[in-house]
Amino acid sequence: MESEGRILKVLHKVSGKELSPGVDDSLFVSGLLDSFALTDFVTGLEEEFGVTIPDSDLSARKFDTISKVDAYLAAKK
Amino acid sequence: MAFLRAFGSWLPPRRVSNSELAPKVDATPEWILEVSGIEERRYAADADTVAGIGLLAAQNCLEKAALTASELGMILVASGSSDRFCPGPASQIAAALGLASTPALDIPVSSAGSLIGLSLAAKLAPTAGRVLVVGAEIMSRRVSLTPEGKNTAILFGDGAGAALVDADTGFVRIADSCLFTDGASAEALFLQDGHFHMDGSAVILHASRKMPRAINELLTRNQLVASQVETFLLHQANLNLIARVAAALKTPQEKFFTNIARYGNTSSASLLIAADEWHSGQNTALAGPLVFSAFGSGLNWGALLALPL
């Protein structure tokens, strides 16, 4: 998965936890994200990958696993 | 021109602590405080109505403004939890104030309704004269006090607030406002069939990005920056959300007046209840800009700028 390492880097930064969940594990169930950390995660992804995430994409379902985030970012390229 | 002349509020006397609420929703008092910043909220009595508590806040506001209802040119009432959808509480409040023909309009937008009311009142005041804005909510009847309803039940409380916008006089001048609607995301927050539904993560995502953006847009077009603002008055949604907005604006959280710890999230009433408490505690005239902001169902959000005289 192309972006997994960089996604994890952002996750670790916003959560303060060094957990490494499976690519299809829920980031909420794994304890890396909650509703407020999700905001920081989305902002962190924008900064790390140089993309703008529009308001129409602001749904937790789009960002709740590493594989979904990776697919989302790939589609933005 | 339009000025903020007075605020008013009314809170039900019944206090519901986290300790009382926690067992009903399968949570702990400490968790509720951690995720919301709320220590207790108020619940209306069975006999209370949205119009009834709105009337009490309206009367409190008129008393502080030293005005009678007959001197009002218009009434705007925000509520997402009104007992009856159409007509909503505005006409009932007007009638209870003894008004037979003064226009009284409803704004059925939870959480952001009072901000919309203030913004519209500022635009209408030059022709309407004095516009009374009321926000009244009995949210405790719209949430489920069960483990399944935990995420909303822990947040909401009941109460009412009011503001008097005057075309001629007040303690601050309303300089500008901006309102926005994103209907494509309306499913994140809505009230239907008597029950409140909220996708908390989506709401926080939207609110924590949209509110700072609205505030910055408003400030920029008035040649101001966030650091120049003396006080921010926000919809009291969640203390952690207010902290996010403060951080996004790179502004100390101390500049944000909060009373959510004692009243919880009273939806569209919260902005005006907070404004009333803030103004009542002011011992000196405002020296810098005052910014209001709210976010709610619709999705609707925006900001309003008031400047010292």
Chai-1 contact restraints between the chains, C-beta under 6 A:
chainA,res_idxA,chainB,res_idxB,connection_type,confidence,min_distance_angstrom,max_distance_angstrom,comment,restraint_id
A,S35,B,G200,contact,1.0,0.0,6.0,A-B,restraint_1
A,S35,B,S201,contact,1.0,0.0,6.0,A-B,restraint_2
A,S35,B,I204,contact,1.0,0.0,6.0,A-B,restraint_3
A,F36,B,N240,contact,1.0,0.0,6.0,A-B,restraint_4
A,L38,B,S201,contact,1.0,0.0,6.0,A-B,restraint_5
A,T39,B,L205,contact,1.0,0.0,6.0,A-B,restraint_6
A,T39,B,S208,contact,1.0,0.0,6.0,A-B,restraint_7
A,S56,B,A184,contact,1.0,0.0,6.0,A-B,restraint_8
A,L58,B,L205,contact,1.0,0.0,6.0,A-B,restraint_9
A,L58,B,H206,contact,1.0,0.0,6.0,A-B,restraint_10
A,S59,B,A202,contact,1.0,0.0,6.0,A-B,restraint_11
A,A60,B,S201,contact,1.0,0.0,6.0,A-B,restraint_12
